[in-house]
Amino acid sequence: MLTGSSMNCVVVVLNKKKADFHGIKFIDASDLGCKKRSENVLNNEDINNIVGWLNGTGEPTDSVRQLSVAEIENHNPNLILSVKRYINKDLWTPTALSQAYEDYQQAELNFKHAEANLLSLIS
């Protein structure tokens, strides 16, 4: 995207129609394109995907997230608009791990109750 640079390319699209404002949409297209030499090159399909996500007509993906200004202010008072800050493709975040552990504990408890019920029926 940026020849000879390791910097991420970011495109900001502004819309003058305030009535149409539904928040800020973040699109992480870092997985798109094919590597040619030291740069990524987008093909027509990749560009169509990005435009579809921008217009809200593209296939659902975890690479797109729309947030209100209030959500961004609560998450980040300095209003740094970094795509990586708001789109986290890593499912193993501390919150996700904590929830998975709680789910596991509940399932284990349910299993022990079911096992006790089964043993009482057999006896």
C-alpha positions as CSV (number, residue, x, y, z in Angstrom):
1,M,0.0,0.0,0.0
2,L,2.8,2.4,0.9
3,T,5.7,1.6,-1.2
4,G,9.0,1.2,0.7
5,S,7.4,1.7,4.1
6,S,6.4,-0.5,6.9
7,M,3.7,1.9,8.0
8,N,0.1,0.8,7.9
9,C,-2.1,2.5,5.3
10,V,-5.2,4.1,6.7
11,V,-8.0,5.6,4.7
12,V,-10.4,8.1,6.3
13,V,-13.7,8.7,4.7
14,L,-15.7,11.7,5.7
15,N,-19.4,12.3,5.0
16,K,-20.9,15.7,5.1
17,K,-24.5,14.3,5.7
18,K,-24.8,14.6,9.4
19,A,-28.2,13.0,9.3
20,D,-26.6,9.8,8.0
21,F,-24.0,9.7,10.8
22,H,-24.2,6.3,12.6
23,G,-20.7,6.3,14.2
24,I,-17.2,5.6,13.1
25,K,-16.6,2.5,11.1
26,F,-13.2,0.7,11.4
27,I,-12.2,-1.7,8.7
28,D,-9.1,-3.8,9.1
29,A,-8.0,-4.9,5.6
30,S,-4.5,-6.0,6.7
31,D,-5.4,-9.6,5.8
32,L,-6.4,-8.7,2.2
33,G,-4.1,-8.4,-0.8
34,C,-1.2,-10.5,-1.9
35,K,2.4,-10.0,-1.1
36,K,4.5,-8.8,-4.0
37,R,8.0,-8.0,-3.2
38,S,7.8,-5.9,0.0
39,E,4.3,-4.6,-0.5
40,N,0.7,-5.8,-0.4
41,V,-1.3,-5.4,-3.6
42,L,-5.1,-5.3,-3.6
43,N,-7.0,-7.0,-6.4
44,N,-10.5,-6.0,-7.6
45,E,-12.2,-8.5,-5.2
46,D,-10.4,-7.0,-2.2
47,I,-11.3,-3.5,-3.2
48,N,-15.0,-4.6,-3.7
49,N,-14.9,-6.2,-0.2
50,I,-13.7,-3.0,1.4
51,V,-16.2,-0.8,-0.4
52,G,-19.0,-3.3,0.5
53,W,-18.0,-3.2,4.2
54,L,-17.8,0.6,4.0
55,N,-21.3,0.8,2.5
56,G,-22.7,-1.9,4.8
57,T,-23.5,-4.3,2.0
58,G,-20.5,-6.6,2.4
59,E,-20.3,-10.0,4.0
60,P,-20.2,-9.9,7.8
61,T,-16.7,-10.2,9.2
62,D,-14.7,-9.6,12.3
63,S,-12.6,-7.1,10.3
64,V,-15.3,-4.5,10.5
65,R,-16.6,-2.6,13.6
66,Q,-18.8,0.5,13.9
67,L,-18.6,2.5,17.1
68,S,-20.4,5.6,18.3
69,V,-18.3,8.6,19.3
70,A,-19.4,8.0,23.0
71,E,-18.0,4.4,22.9
72,I,-14.7,5.7,21.5
73,E,-14.5,8.4,24.1
74,N,-15.2,5.9,26.9
75,H,-12.6,3.4,25.6
76,N,-10.0,6.0,24.7
77,P,-10.3,9.6,26.1
78,N,-7.4,10.8,23.8
79,L,-9.5,9.8,20.7
80,I,-6.7,7.9,19.1
81,L,-8.4,6.3,16.1
82,S,-6.2,3.2,15.6
83,V,-7.9,0.3,13.7
84,K,-6.0,-2.2,15.8
85,R,-7.3,-0.6,19.0
86,Y,-10.9,-1.3,18.1
87,I,-10.7,-4.4,16.0
88,N,-9.2,-7.3,17.9
89,K,-9.2,-10.5,15.9
90,D,-7.4,-12.3,18.7
91,L,-10.1,-14.3,20.5
92,W,-7.9,-15.0,23.5
93,T,-8.2,-11.7,25.2
94,P,-8.2,-11.6,29.0
95,T,-12.0,-11.0,29.0
96,A,-12.7,-13.8,26.7
97,L,-10.5,-16.2,28.7
98,S,-12.2,-15.1,31.9
99,Q,-15.6,-15.8,30.4
100,A,-14.5,-19.2,29.0
101,Y,-13.2,-20.2,32.5
102,E,-16.5,-19.2,34.1
103,D,-18.3,-21.2,31.5
104,Y,-16.0,-24.2,32.2
105,Q,-16.6,-24.0,35.9
106,Q,-20.4,-23.9,35.4
107,A,-20.3,-26.8,33.0
108,E,-18.2,-28.8,35.5
109,L,-20.6,-28.0,38.3
110,N,-23.6,-29.1,36.1
111,F,-21.7,-32.3,35.3
112,K,-21.1,-33.1,38.9
113,H,-24.8,-32.6,39.7
114,A,-25.9,-34.8,36.8
115,E,-23.3,-37.5,37.8
116,A,-24.7,-37.4,41.4
117,N,-28.3,-37.8,40.1
118,L,-27.3,-40.6,37.8
119,L,-25.5,-42.5,40.6
120,S,-28.5,-42.1,42.9
121,L,-30.8,-43.5,40.2
122,I,-28.5,-46.5,39.7
123,S,-28.1,-47.3,43.4
